């Protein structure tokens, strides 16, 4: 019988890993092309709200934004308006992503749409927990409460609370980051997924007849 078989995207855990030391201060990192669907300004707003809560508890944090695109200016404007320019760093386009992902406590995914969430998987491979939105294939990648925390797509307050939960508790963030690395290795390793493709192709070639 014919059917649908789902094979996930993959990551190379040897490439996406770094021994770079943890950031001095609790740090969230985001990597994207700053298109509207990635909601970088929305993320800056959520981070500002999280930072207010952290500071009430005597803590602090940084947000590092990697990439560039149409919403760069708006994201900078919101950082100025919320008075957090000293805690938001715009790095622009950068290579050597593992050296930026591994030191962070949290990887931020704030998209309204994601077919899979490859950037989240790459951060997981680097041992970084994910704070993301429950969209598309993201829940299939991130085990909510284990390798990261998910909120509904329009729940900015809930997203900010998730940032506070991990940026305010680095030990919990590290434990989730380790679980994220283990999940990346166990389910999304390049060799494992390529073997699934090879198995599928082999079974198709050995099939006795076409689908009706």
Buried (B, 14 or more C-beta within 10 A) or exposed (E): EEEEEEEBBBBBBEEBBBEBEBBEEBBBBBBBBBEBEBBBBBBBBBBBBBBBBBEEEEBBBBBBBBBBBEBBEBBBEBBEEBEBEEBBBBEEEEEEBBEBBBBBBBBBBBBBEBEBBBBBBBBBBBBBBBBBBBBBBBBEBBBBEBBBBBBEBEBBEBBBBBBBBBBBBBEBBBBBBEBBBBBBBEBBBBEEBEEBEEEEEEEEEEEEEEEE
